[in-house]
Amino acid sequence: MTLDDDLIVALRRDYKTAPITDPERVMLDYVVKLTKDATQVSRHDHEVLHGVGYDDKAILQITLIASWFNYINRVADALGIGRDDYD
């Protein structure tokens, strides 16, 4: 969580070029892959996360949080929550 407006803008523009740590970037790479197609996540992805310092518990937490946000966003989208164009 940050209140740094410049960091927020940089992350929204492209997290790969934002001023974040390598472990944060690796974590976001994993979350993007998980979001786009979770069937493509492999043991290698977990090994990469381990390589930058995340343990199994952290990987589980990252996976659960990202998956929950993916789920709840799809529910909100399907119900038109927060959409001005939904009739």
N, C-alpha and C positions, 0 to 999 in steps of 0.2 A: 504494500500500500504506500502510495506516495502523494504528496501534495505539490510535487515539482511539475509545474505546468509544461516546462520545456521537455522533460522526460516523457510526459504523457503524449505530447505532440509527436515526439520522435518515435515512440512505440507505435502509435497509430499509423504513422507514415510507413515505417518498415522496421520491425524489431531487430532485423539482422544488422542494421546500421545504427541502431540506437545505442547510447552509452550505457550498456549493461555489462555485467560480468559474463565470463565464458560459461560458468554453470547456469546462469539464467538464460543465456541464449540456447544452450543445449536443451534445457527444460522446455523452452518455447518451441524449439524444433520438434520435440517429442509431442507436445500438445497439439501442434498443427497437424502432424501426421495422424495422431489419434482422432482428431476432429474430422479430417478429410476422409480417412478410411482406416478404421481400427484394425481391420483384417491384415493390414500391411505392417503393423507393429510386430517386431520380432525380438528374440532374445538379444540380438545385436544392439537394438535400441536401448535395452535395459543395461547392457554392458557399457554403452557410451555414457549413460547417466551415472553408472557406478564410477566410471573413469574420471568424472569431474566432481565426485564427492557425495553423490546421493546414495543413501542406503536403501534397502528393500522397503522399509517403512515409508520413506520419503517418496519413493516411486509409486507405492500404493496410494499415498495421499494425493500426489499429483494426478494420477490416473482417475481416482474417484472424484476429485474436484472438477477436473476438466470434463469428465463424463457427465457429471450432474449438471453442469452449466450447459452442455450440449443438449441434454435431455430437456431441461426446463425451458431453454430457448425455443426448442422445437414445439413444445406444448404451447407456449405463448404465441408463437407464429401461427400455429394451427387454429388457435382461438381468436386471433386478431388482436391480442392484447398489445396496447401501445401503438397500434397502427391507425393513422388518421384515415386511410383509404378503405378501412374495413367497414362494411355495411352490416 
